[in-house]
């Protein structure tokens, strides 16, 4: 079973069937946990490569429980595009994604792989 990323992202930002919220240009933070067959398939390297094409910062990391965590900061629309591209490229491996939003901390200079 694959994750419906557009539904997950819409739910994440509080969008409803009546329409999307307006985009906010302020930096935000997304903490995303991916489950499925997401380790040992190049997920971290793919996410880092995709991040290079977007104005985002943060990191990707394998977790001991078999999930992958992505912490990403940037403008909402940029994060949406980044997450959609990750989901598209890795769709055969993602079973579920859980997203938590919060305020950006500005602690990252780029996007990397944490070990």
Buried (B, 14 or more C-beta within 10 A) or exposed (E): EEBBBEEBBBEBBEBEEEEEEEEEEEBBBBBBBBBBEBBEBEBBEBBBEBBEEBEBBBBBBBEEEEBBBBBBBBBBEBBBBBBBBBBEBBEEBBEBBBBEBEEBEEEBEEBBEEE
